[in-house]
Amino acid sequence: MLWRKALTYWRSILVACAIAYGCLLRKPLYTLPPIEHGDRWAHWLAFMVLALVLQWDSKIAGLNNGPRWLVVALLPMLYGGLLEVIQEKYFYPRTGDWMDWVADVVGVVFGIGLWWIGEKIYERRMGK
């Protein structure tokens, strides 16, 4: 039964795999536009999307608000830190950067904030 519950999170797993693929490539497939701190913006955006998709999947899975917020906040933050450590230790010439992890955390917080605002707007429009 646990695997069926896990299948509810297929979107989140897909986004997490795409993030890992992008972070762990030895040579990136793309060149970021010449934006100052473009790499940080990419981390921010990726983890904001992960938080939003994880929030959606957790709601579909029926997690209550308390545990859902913990899952949505902590898992992506830990995942981002883990990716930075793995990148540093095993994927030379890539390096782990704690400022990338900070961008991941900020992206997660921003994604949670967007979800919360969207939920409040929806509730107000639906008269809840």
C-alpha positions in Angstrom: 0.0 0.0 0.0 2.9 2.4 0.7 3.9 2.3 -3.0 0.4 3.3 -4.0 0.7 6.3 -1.7 4.1 7.1 -3.2 2.6 7.0 -6.7 0.4 10.0 -5.6 3.7 11.9 -5.6 4.7 11.1 -9.2 4.8 14.8 -10.1 7.0 15.7 -7.2 9.3 12.8 -7.9 9.6 13.9 -11.6 10.5 17.4 -10.6 13.0 16.2 -8.0 14.6 13.9 -10.6 14.9 16.8 -13.1 16.5 19.0 -10.4 19.0 16.2 -9.6 19.8 15.7 -13.2 20.4 19.4 -13.7 22.5 19.7 -10.5 24.6 16.6 -10.9 25.6 16.9 -14.6 29.4 17.1 -15.0 28.9 19.6 -17.8 25.6 21.6 -18.0 23.5 21.0 -21.1 22.7 24.7 -21.2 24.3 28.0 -20.6 22.5 30.3 -18.2 21.6 33.8 -19.6 24.1 36.5 -18.6 22.0 37.4 -15.5 23.9 38.3 -12.3 23.7 35.2 -10.0 21.8 33.3 -12.7 22.7 30.0 -11.0 21.1 31.2 -7.8 17.9 32.2 -9.7 17.8 28.8 -11.3 18.0 27.1 -7.9 15.4 29.4 -6.5 13.0 28.7 -9.4 13.5 25.0 -9.4 12.9 24.6 -5.7 9.9 27.0 -5.8 8.4 24.7 -8.4 9.2 21.6 -6.3 7.5 23.1 -3.3 4.4 24.0 -5.3 4.2 20.6 -6.9 4.9 18.8 -3.6 2.2 20.9 -2.0 -0.3 19.8 -4.7 0.7 16.2 -4.4 0.4 16.2 -0.6 -3.0 17.7 -0.8 -4.1 15.0 -3.3 -2.6 12.4 -1.0 -4.8 13.7 1.8 -2.2 14.9 4.2 -3.6 17.2 6.9 -2.4 20.8 6.9 0.1 20.3 9.8 2.1 17.3 8.4 1.7 18.7 4.9 3.5 21.9 5.7 6.3 19.9 7.3 6.7 17.6 4.3 6.6 20.5 1.9 9.0 22.6 3.8 11.5 20.2 5.2 11.9 17.6 2.4 12.9 20.0 -0.4 15.2 21.9 2.0 17.0 18.7 3.0 17.1 17.5 -0.6 18.7 20.7 -1.7 21.4 20.4 1.0 22.0 16.7 0.1 22.4 17.6 -3.6 25.0 20.2 -2.7 27.0 17.7 -0.6 26.8 15.0 -3.3 27.8 17.5 -5.9 30.9 18.5 -3.9 32.0 14.9 -3.0 31.2 12.9 -6.1 30.7 15.0 -9.2 34.0 16.7 -9.9 34.4 19.3 -11.5 31.1 20.4 -10.0 31.3 22.0 -6.6 28.8 22.2 -3.8 27.9 25.8 -2.8 26.0 26.6 0.3 24.7 29.8 -1.2 23.0 27.6 -3.8 21.4 25.8 -0.9 20.3 29.1 0.6 18.7 29.9 -2.8 16.9 26.4 -2.6 15.6 27.3 0.8 14.4 30.7 -0.3 12.7 29.1 -3.3 10.9 26.6 -1.0 9.7 29.4 1.3 8.5 31.4 -1.7 6.7 28.4 -3.1 4.9 27.8 0.2 4.0 31.4 0.4 2.6 31.4 -3.1 0.5 28.3 -2.3 -0.8 29.9 0.9 -1.8 33.1 -0.9 -3.4 31.2 -3.6 -5.3 29.1 -1.1 -6.6 32.2 0.7 -7.7 33.8 -2.5 -9.5 30.5 -3.5 -11.2 30.3 -0.1 -12.3 33.9 -0.3 -13.8 33.4 -3.7 -15.5 30.2 -2.7 -16.9 31.8 0.4 -15.1 29.5 2.9 
